[in-house]
Amino acid sequence: MSYTLAGGRIEEDVQIVDSNFEILLDPCALCQVNMAGMSLRDKQQHYETQHPEGSSSSGTSSSSRFPTPSSSTSHTATKSFTRKESPAPFWHVKMDVAPPANNTPGLVKLLKRLLVKSHSKGKTVRSVLCTEDVVHIRKENFDRSWGCGYRNFMMACTALAAQSKQPEYKTILDAHPPPGVRNLQLWLENAWNAGYDAQGAAQLGGTIHGTNKWIGVSDLWVAFAYVGIPTTLIDFNLKHLKEPQRATTVIDWVVAYFDETNPPRPSTATGALSGEPAVITDKMPLILQRQGHSMLVVGYEVQRNGVVHLLIFDAFVEIDQDAKKAARQLWNASRLSSHPQEATTQARSTLHDFFPKGKRKERAGDENIRPSKRPRSYDQNDDIIVISDTEEDFPQLSHQVGPSTAKVGAQLDPNLILKRIRLAPARIKKEAWQILSFPLTAPLTKQEQDDAKLRIKATRIKA
């Protein structure tokens, strides 16, 4: 059910349904004009007028918010599109091919450096981050106003495919269409056909593939249950709390999640014991949803004034290009350090090592293509590379090691980059939130999958 935080689909031992929860208006997130009577195409054009492609957004401010679907529009989206679709293939850090242009690996490693720098400037006291294997994935043109749930799904899958605690997960992911916007829609339709979430299927009209219908974390719970990957759904009903207490309730849960017994990865264990201001752990990221938008939570930060910010990846927020380049450099250096036999010295580690010169033609349906591993030659004199938003195929990665990464990101202003990552308590004021977490337990048994067909289970936090 599209962005429904309550309404009968989620069950547990206690009823967690508020049957009076209903959206009567559909305001523009930028100008507050009621768009309830607009067609989906009119809404999209309205947002493009006020938030054109390429404009930078500060943090996850209102300029990066997209319309809250109303009950009359969220389930009636059609298959008509004004843009040609050519989605990038799914990619994760264990692949020996270059990432698509809208993927930013290494961003968690860069965030750690920036948070340490923020600590040295007296702003950050402590921060904890999820696994460094998660990849930031930016929306593409075709899903720019409705794809946040799909992109969060893809970002979560980059971490699930790369983790080693449950290696069976990668086998599961490989057995189904690769994670992608349209392929997630296939997962959902296949789940419905297999008997999952009959009510959600009916509410979405029984079809979703090829449409621009919004989805929420309850739909992701269904999709992951269908393939056999366990998830946990947390439902916050905070309508009886004042806004500051709402934020505290959600933030406290997230902090407890990242702080619970789960040692930092070995390379940072010593730093954690000595009070290192920023720590990377092996925790999976979380998907956080409010009415109208969802984000990926990759950690939290405690500031000197005691305020706790969640740290998020938002598919609709552009990553600074210098930060993106620095993150990719850190990822490439980490990749090569784990394959020293591939490394050579005195070579540059710049972004254009990954792509040949020139812009590639686009082709629809690329999310179904498994990246190829064809070798490709490079002109080492190429200094200017034009990279398209999607890549038709991928060259072998450069096997060269550049200069030391000790100073990578040193020129970046931590506040400028982090303000696009921080989610302040003042922005967690809605009365209804949901979180989808990944416990990394064994794949679901056949019995557990059959049980999941009967109801969507969640833990409700009510105040």
Salt bridges, closest charged atoms under 4 A:
ASP18 OD2 - LYS239 NZ 2.95
ASP26 OD2 - LYS43 NZ 2.21
GLU48 OE2 - ARG83 NH2 2.18
GLU53 OE1 - LYS139 NZ 3.23
GLU53 OE1 - ARG144 NH2 3.46
GLU85 OE2 - ARG182 NH2 2.57
ASP96 OD1 - ARG335 NH1 3.71
GLU132 OE1 - LYS109 NZ 3.82
GLU132 OE1 - ARG265 NH2 2.93
GLU140 OE2 - ARG151 NH2 2.95
ASP143 OD2 - ARG151 NE 2.78
ASP174 OD2 - LYS170 NZ 2.82
ASP174 OD1 - ARG370 NH1 3.84
ASP197 OD2 - ARG9 NH2 2.08
ASP219 OD1 - ARG9 NH2 3.37
ASP259 OD1 - ARG126 NH1 3.87
GLU260 OE2 - LYS283 NZ 2.50
GLU276 OE2 - LYS112 NZ 2.88
GLU301 OE1 - HIS309 ND1 3.73
GLU301 OE1 - ARG422 NE 2.71
ASP314 OD2 - ARG65 NH1 3.41
ASP314 OD2 - HIS293 NE2 2.92
GLU318 OE1 - ARG138 NE 3.50
GLU318 OE2 - LYS139 NZ 3.73
GLU342 OE1 - ARG335 NH1 3.67
GLU342 OE1 - HIS399 NE2 3.67
ASP366 OD1 - ARG363 NE 3.49
ASP383 OD1 - ARG348 NH1 3.54
ASP389 OD1 - ARG138 NH2 3.29
GLU391 OE1 - ARG360 NE 2.95
GLU392 OE2 - ARG363 NH1 3.50
ASP393 OD1 - ARG360 NH1 3.29
ASP393 OD1 - ARG374 NH2 3.24
ASP393 OD1 - ARG376 NH2 2.81
ASP450 OD2 - LYS446 NZ 2.96
ASP450 OD1 - LYS453 NZ 3.59
